[in-house]
Amino acid sequence: MDKLTIISGCLFLAADIFAIASIANPDWINTGGQEGALTVGLVKQCQTIHGRNRICISPSLPPEWVTTLFFIILGIISLSITCVLLVISHWRREATKYARWIAFMGMVLFCMAALIFPVGFYINQVGGQPYKLPNNTVFWCTTQWDIMAEEELMFSMEEVGSPLDGPGNGCTKNRVCFKDPNASDDDDEDDLRICPITDDPISPTKGFCDYPKNLVRNQQLSNSLPKNSFTYKNKNDNEQDIRFGSLTEKGRATWKHAIQKAKAMPDPWAEFHLEEIETERCTRYRYNAVTGEWAKDDIFIKISSQPFGKGAMRECFRSKKLSNFSHSNNWKSASNYVAKRYMETVDREVYFEDVRLQMEAKLWGEEFNRHRPPKQVDIMQMCAVEMTSRPGSPLFHLEHFIEGKYTKYNSNSGFVRDDNIRLTPQAFSHFTFERSGHQLIVVDIQGVGDLYTDPQIHTEKGTDFGDGNLGVRGMALFFHSHLCNKICRSMSLTRFDLSPSEYAQLDCTNKLLNSAQTVLRGCEEQCGSPRVRTTSLGHMPVLLSRLSETSSVDENSETDSVPCSPLSMGVSAGRSPMGWSFMNEMNETHRANTDQKDSENGGDSGYPSEKRSEGDLVEHHSQLTEEKWSFYHSSRSHIHRPSCVAMEVERLNAMLIERKIGKSILGKVHLAMVRYHEAGRFCEKDAPWDEISAMYHLERAAMCGELEAIVALGQCYLQLPHHILQEIELEASEENGKKGFHFLLQASEAGDRQSMILVARAFDTGLKLPSDRSMDWTHAVHWYDTALKMMDYDEGGEFDGMQDEPRYLLLARLAEMYQEGGFNLDADPQRAGDLFTEAADAAMEAMKGRLANQYYMKAEEAWATMEE
């Protein structure tokens, strides 16, 4: 409640009290001070006779005065309600507008009473004496003016304090206001306005005035941006905007209020008297996820000797930490912390790995918030402390104590069903999968509200972040139990492909999602939107720098880069921080000047030097061109990858066949779903596993270029032995035969040696060859020859050199085909003899002497045929 509201409320209350007192006073009309004087009021009339006690009776009022009394009573009620609403406005600001109109109604009622009251005078004398206006009439007029002044003050207060002040709509010319076009007029003053997190917010409302001032309208930058788009304008030195963060007047008051509220809250651990525990000096290690650096300092801490809670792996201790900025040793006011320690002895690196995990997950929480979800999330900051005063210098995890109801929203193995279902945690996990390009997913979301702690990150390789990282198997477990909610849809997160039976199993989850209370604001940014600035103009997060186009892309591959900002494109070359190499043209002179400037500032890390002056930053901004912005926005589309197979296949189709096999993490996730189905993970204990869903995901994995799935489908459709889904046997039909041969041919083109031999044998003998193809020894020779040369890793990364058919058998069959000829293959005795000789040599190496002699004899026969 501001000062104007307090003053208005006090004056309204005074006017209300005065009106009540005036209506109870009979001195409205009097006949003077002589004996026998008569005073007449609206509720009673009194007369004093010969100095006796006053006698008062209820008057008989004319209709005009009855109407006046009615209006006055309604006006008093209006003033009373206005005072109550002004008090309520301290907690609910929307009550102010209702108070304004009710007070206006009260003013109208009092004015009507003042106009009608004189009409009731029918006589010129009262009690035989001339009447005169009483003193109350003067005060009554003062009351009317007071009410009107209060109304004017209220209107002025609303106009000045409104966030929409300025020309035309209450805004000044130096301010730009944002208004939701879908909002009603009644809610204009009460809209919840949140600063865009893509900027550098200073105060809760400052961004709405500062951010648009830095934009220039009507400048077309690229084909990917709308015509009336915005870009940052360059400021002159005299126009530099000085930002003080929370030191602004409004920010200072907000922080002061928050501090006072925090101090007024009781200590939940006061009964445990932690201040009496011995103080310990320890070393604190904090991790910066942006720079990838560790900070080390000494702190003072008190840790309870007995744990107050245990999890699956760690136990928790109550603790207090004294701030390094504190000037006193008042441990009662020190912050409450939770110290966590593994119950079983683990390697010391595990503690530091856990800190790095949580801080990098916090970075993804900030990235999620930049897309303006309905509810923002945050992950607790955690550090590692080394108790140097204890034997062995044990390590603890240290993080702030979260007061409230602790809830686990999902685990590292899927969704956790709960009556109080939340949409934001599930959407956050889905967001991290797509925004990271399928490289990772943040799961095991738990905490109080949207303040999370102890998350888990599953990466594609599954080697980082401890034993809890299940890799693509963890991703599969999450998506098997995840059903996209309205937050996912508002951020354009695509639905993960599940079979109809799997969707049927999630029907209960769908009902819970529909009962959730989260309401969309309608301003959520789409995942991968070019309007969202992923990183600032400073350092590139180390977590993002590890994300490449795929984890298996060769270092020498030439793919497009994704710059972290348009400014980085003019000063970077070779390989970008995101892991992609790029081939854009640059000015050599500018590069030399930039290198010289970095060397002068001592920057040799590849990042912009922190000692660069603000003038350099302004000069750097001037280098933004239309081409840089166009390339920046178009290249950012490679970072975000949808979760659906259809869009993944569209991306893979743009690649060469030998480059797209095994390059899709989404395909690996679907293959992991197949293995879980076959192992019975997704069914009841005694129930049969879902073969249809398993085949569904095997086909999706094959569509994404997963070689193992392609081979398994080909063998399954052709009724050949297969090691994946061994219990499934498909019927022999012409359609299945065509599908199976197509998959084997695709696997052969990807470099699978076993598939090459099967395809070659089909063209050679006609076995397993579909009806739309005929025997062709030229194709058979091609695939036999390719299989013989296959002595290295296939496209899936597996060594498959000599596991199927011995080399000498393939060489002998090739020799026989060249010796006989036919099926579009011309006979070549010379070639046949050479191949028989190679087969004999290979047989000798394999310790097959008798077979080698036979091949030598056949070689002689082939050459003899050539001489004839």
Buried (B, 14 or more C-beta within 10 A) or exposed (E): BEEBBEEBBEBBBBBBBBBBEBBEBBBBBBBBEEEEBBBBBBBBBBBBEEEEEEEBEEBEBEEBBEBBBBBBBBBBBBBBBBBBBBBBBEEEBEBBBBBBEBBBBBBBBBBBBBEBBEEBEEEEEBBEBEBEEBEBBEBBEEBBEBBBEBBEBBEEBBEEBBBBBBEEEBBEEEBBBBEBEEEEEEEBBBBEEBBBBBBEBBBBBBBBBBBBEBEEEEBEBBEBBEEEBBBEEEEEEEEEEEEEEEEBEEBEEBEEEEEEEEEEEEBEBEEBEBBEBEBBEBBBBBBBBBBBEBEEEEBBBBBBEEBEEEEEBBBBBBBBBBEEEEEEEEBEEBEBBBBBBBEEEBEEEBBBBBBBBBBBBBBBBBBBBBBBBBBBBBBBBBBBBBBEEEEEEBBBBBBBBBEEEEBEBBBBBBBBEEEEBBBBBBBBBBBBBBBBBBBBBBBBBBBBBBBBBBBBBBBBEBEBBBEBBBBBBBBBBBBBBBBBBBBBBBBBBBBBBBBEEBEEBBEEBBEBBEEBEBEBBEEBBBBBBBBBBBBEBEBBBBBBBBBBBBBBBEEEEEBBBBBBBBBBBBBBBEBBBBBBBBEBEEEEEEBEEBEEBBEEBEBEEEBBBEEBEEEBEBEBBEEBEEBBBBBBBBBBBBBBBBBBBEEBBEBBEEBEEEBBBBBBBBBBBBBBBBBBBBEBBBBEEEEEBBEEBBBBBBBBBBBBBBBBBBBBBBBBBBBBEBEBBEEBEBEEEEEBBBBBBBBBBBBBBBBBBBBBBBBBBBBBEEEBBBEEBEBBBEBBBBBBBBBBEBEEEBBBEBEBEEEBBBBBBBBBBBBBBBBEBEBBBEBBBEBBBBBBBBBBBBBBEBEBEEBBEBBBEBBEBBBEBEEE
